[in-house]
Amino acid sequence: MVETHAKKRPGSIAVRFGDTQVTYSALQALVDSTADDLLERTTPGELTAWSVEEPVDALATLLAAARTGRVAGPSDMAGMTLAAADHAPDPQPPFCVLRTAGVTGKPKSVALGESTLTAVLVDVAERLELLPGHRFLAPTPLSPGSAFAGLLLPLVAGAELVLVSPQEAQHLDLVQSRFQRWRPAFALAPPAVWQRLLAAGWAGAPDLAVISSGAPLPEPLARELASCTRAVWNAYGQVETSVWASVGRFSSDENTVSVGPPVAGARLEVLDGALAALPDGESGELYVGGPIVSHGYAGPSGTADAHFVPDPRGKDATARLFRTGDLAHRLPDGTIQVTGRREPVGVPAASGPPAPVSEEAQVIADAWSDLLGILDPPVHANFFELGGHSLAVMRLASRLQQAFGLPVPVADLFENLTIASQVDLVERLYEEQLAELS
């Protein structure tokens, strides 16, 4: 993905992280050495771990895996071997595995293919007019979910990626200073982070294009961002759909925020329970089709997951539709607006971020609000994609242990990254504690 830029612009900065700056030629050299190491100590399809605490090395590992036919993924999967049958959308073996909370809130692993993801990123870069030399700021720490693949976007375009550390991300004044110092042309973050920045007094920048991803973009927030930046882009998708299925620019003349046109290789449909297309304006569930859709979750039961269904309009029998769990309707211009979630836990499906109502859910939501600096976090949102990171997970474990009076293992929180699934976790831990006392 970066070899061409390393040849054309070897001295240009590829990545900045803290006091470290890495040129494209240096990044390519790191990829080369990592690829040699992978070829020596691993076999085709074998998964090698990357660490979110070392983002430059993590990016190099991912790029080296793509070149060598190996797979990069979370550390707890190291040593596993994945093949093409492990559900990357490409016919080739997958090159990376990312974590997702999935539609149900339970953590799952999705294998992605290089050619499909690259095609998506190239299409998005062209829409944004992201060019070599542009600075691209990521004001949230690296996470093992879709945000990680999104950080490849500037590298595909030959732009300069500026990262913040988990420690910096906890201090909004430091994040604001990064905007002031580096004056990025683009910045990518979930809506909650943009809301936190604005609430803290961030004034935007007239030359900045913001990209909102990872959760629905509320119309008032989109409008406020549009008033203080040059452009607001809404990116919609899931790890299961090669990260982004659609990207669209918000217009202040509109009263709604659509998910935008589909990316290359994607098809978005609003369907009823029988997978029949619904007319414009009628609400149904949003499905994503096309070659960007994974064939299932990585693992023995992945293809049997009910959220991947045969695509009646697909090219062949292997084509799948992904049930996003989002309620949506098609607008008169043909684009789609997401209005809520199908069967949310503890709350009715509705437009905007749902507020949890059970006592346990409220306690957990309050902890999230304090740690992430957001109000009313959605019960199905992924902790990492709202701006969380590994250190924040450890702080969350301490908070929940104090609130509920029982041990909350950090490892269990990493396996339950939504409020909904953490409610289930707390209830299970209560039951286990009672069983030990009886």
Secondary structure, DSSP 4 states (H G I P E B T S, - for coil): --HHHHHH-TTSEEEEETTEEEEHHHHHHHHHHHHHHHHHH--TTBEEE--TTSHHHHHHHHHHHHHHT-EEE-GGGTT-B--GGG--SSSSPPSEEEEE-TTTSS-EEEEE-HHHHHHHHHHHHHHHT--TT-EEEE-S---SSHHHHHTHHHHHHT-EEEE--HHHHT-HHHHHHHHHHH--SEEEE-HHHHHHHHHTT---EEEEEEEEESS---HHHHHHHHHHEEEEEEEE--GGGTS-SEEEE--TT-SS----SBPTT-EEEEE-TTSPBPPTT--EEEEEESTTS-SS-SSTTGGG-TTEEE-TTSSSTT-EEEEEEEEEEE-TTS-EEEEEESS-SSS---SSPPPP-SHHHHHHHHHHHHHHT-SS--TTS-TGGGT--HHHHHHHHHHHHHHHTS---HHHHHT--SHHHHHHHHHHHHHHHHHHH-
